[in-house]
Amino acid sequence: MVGIVDQALEVGGSDDLDISAYHEALVDFIKKTDTPMTIGVQGEWGSGKTSLLNQIWSKLKVSNEEHKDDENFLQIWVNSWEHSLLCSPEECLLKIVNEIIQELLEADVDKNKKDKVKDGVQNLMKGALRIGTSLAVGDAGVKAVDSIFSTEANTIKKLRIQLQDLVREIKHLDSNPYQRVVVYVDDLDRIEPRDAVSILELLKNIFNIKDCVFVLAIDYQVVVKGLKEKFGEPTPENEWEFRSFFDKIIQLPFSMPMGSYDIGKYVVSLLDNIKFYESDNDQLDEDLIESLVTLSIGTNPRSIKRLINSLSLIKILNDTKNVSDSGRGGSAINNKDVATVMLAMVCLQIANSDIYDMLVAEPTFVDSWDNNFAYKLTQKKEELDKGWEENFKQALASEDFDEIWEQCLYRVCYVNPRQRPNATKYSKFLSDLRENYKPEEFQKLLATALKETAVTAVSATDKPNVRPAKGSFKPFFNRGIDDWIERMREDNNSDENFPPEPALKIVNLFIDTYKDTFNAVDELSEKNTGEQDYVIKYAGSCSFYYQKKKIFSFGVSKRATGVVMHIKAHKNLKHKQQPINFTKSNLVFSHDRTLRIEDVENKKIAGSSGFSEWMVTQFNPEEINIEKEFVEYLVNFTAEGVSQRVDSGNNEWISGKDLQMHVKNFKNKRKDSNDFKEAVKAIQDFYDPKNISTVDQ
């Protein structure tokens, strides 16, 4: 299959969103409820309302076939949007009413009753059309219905009685009797909101009859928009009027359970349909895919189909290139990691093309996204906002923006009011993606993904969405300590006194100790042959590497309260991955990210399980006394920790994936199950603030 058509799930189609429990419950309700009853299925565009209605139809049809006379439902489907095309609002109203009645008349009933009902419909239509011709097109919707109700009230009443008799006769037919009538009205949110409200009101007045169940696909917000002409703009004072109208029409509101969609399963099934990824041995990680999709484009099935179509095009282009290069056709991607990171980049294209462009420009974002990079993109417009200082202060206090690259991301999102609330999600998106791979492996995967997905990118800039050619690597890494300090000064309004002397003393102590004791070299220096175990990289932070693995980093920044230094260090299994309290240096570390079980009974959990291998601290450099022995200890401690983690035979290390599994079990397993109990214990033990090791350094 090539591409995914944006259409509802067909009747009886596969339930890849895994919401069968919901439509089964609605079917059971429809069978047993007192009547008349109107069910309102609510949800944004593309959330799956039509698919849900199709599944209800399918299950009632099966029930008809299995139970025959005992459980038989006359089902009628009306597409309101189709009726609204090329006709006035009042004509649309009457066409919908007429279709429902004609479907009822198709049942085997007495000819005299048919004729009476037809006469009633014709009288109603004549009156409505007479009223409609006197109205301006712009006011046709609500006013037409108000006029129909006031001038044709007797006609509507007679018609309702005739319809009640009709339904009663249908129910007691000698052949093929129906227990009740179920009417589905779809796509109300695709027509003008005030016309949708008019349809609701007319249906309520005509079809408020026993043994009838209406299932309407319409969102409450559409009703609110449609009633503005009647009640004015919604305010806290008049909100009850909007709600009262909705409650009068809808007896059972049902919201599409988008939060319960099995997004991982759904996306993987669609990827399988287009043959994007195939492997006999290694399946895609549904949990990771669900996290990436939810944090970027969300859970709307329509947005997900756009994602799949973009990936389908990318696959076709890869196939075509393979034909050109090798003379034979391509095939599905068979590398799970390549497929996952490629999917993530297309998610980012759809959700926020600015962040995708940032990755294209500076793919090593953890090291290269800093204030200077942010200023080039925003021109410091974010700082002109009157709420910026307070909002940024709150962001810095959170674990989602405590790193330099995350603060750069926050600045870029802040200048776009639409994307500002999503900054936290994008930070978690990049963190979740990155933590699943080793750093050097991740950069290769990201480079491949950015190159392959450039064809589907939408950019507002005139810069082409292509990765810089090999050899044109941008100089966002500084060449040494002096270059790094100069860059920090430029980022802080060319302040020649930054960093202040106490901070500069600590910076030099770290660098000198790493070079003197461990023979470390600067990454961009001529001394770096690629064979050294210990390397220093200078970017947003100064990072120390051991055997090409990052072991810790430090940096200096200005805050409202003054200058702050921060250290991020790798944990060690000898201390059970606990944060460390270095008593002599007066440095107390904490988890880089934390999870908190707020309510076991109601399964409430907050925070992030990411970066479980890291611990962090920040401090005022004037209040801390760091010695050379501490730096040497920290290097050995973190280098040993990294070696423990990358040892493939070491099963003791608790990874982010392990914690994610516990979170999933906490949310989804029964509270009396062993998996649930184990998840609670594991999360509480790992993040218990009392679990901190003490080291005399």
Secondary structure, DSSP 8 states (H G I E B T S, - for coil): --S-------TT---TT--HHHHHHHHHHHHHS-SSEEEEEE--TTSSHHHHHHHHHHHHHHHHHHHGGGS-EEEEEEEHHHHHTTS-HHHHHHHHHHHHHHHHHTSS--HHHHHHHHHHHHHHHHHHHHHHTTS-GGGHHHHHHHHHHHHSHHHHHHHHHHHHHHHHHHHT-SSS--SEEEEEEE-GGGS-HHHHHHHHHHHHHHS--TTEEEEEE--HHHHHHHTHHHH-S--TTTHHHHHHHHHHH-SEEEE--GGG--HHHHHHHHHHHTT-B--SS----HHHHHHHHHHHT-S-HHHHHHHHHHHHHHHHHHHHHHHHHHSS----B--HHHHHHHHHHHHHHHH-HHHHHHHHH-S-HHHH-SHHHHHHHHTTGGGGSTTHHHHHHHHHHSGGG-SHHHHHHHHHHHTSTTTGGGHHHHHHHHHHHHTTS-HHHHHHHHHHHHHHHGGG---SSSS-S----TT-----SBSSHHHHHHHHHHHTTT-TT-S-HHHHHHHHHHHHHHHHHH--EETTSTT--S--SEEEEESSSEEEEETTEEEEEEEEEEETTEEEEEEEEE--GGGTT--EEETTTTEE-EESS-EEEEETTTTEEEE----TTEEEEEE-GGG----HHHHHHHHHHHHHHHHHHH-TT------HHHHHHHHHHHHHS-TTSHHHHHHHHHHHHHH-TT--EEE--
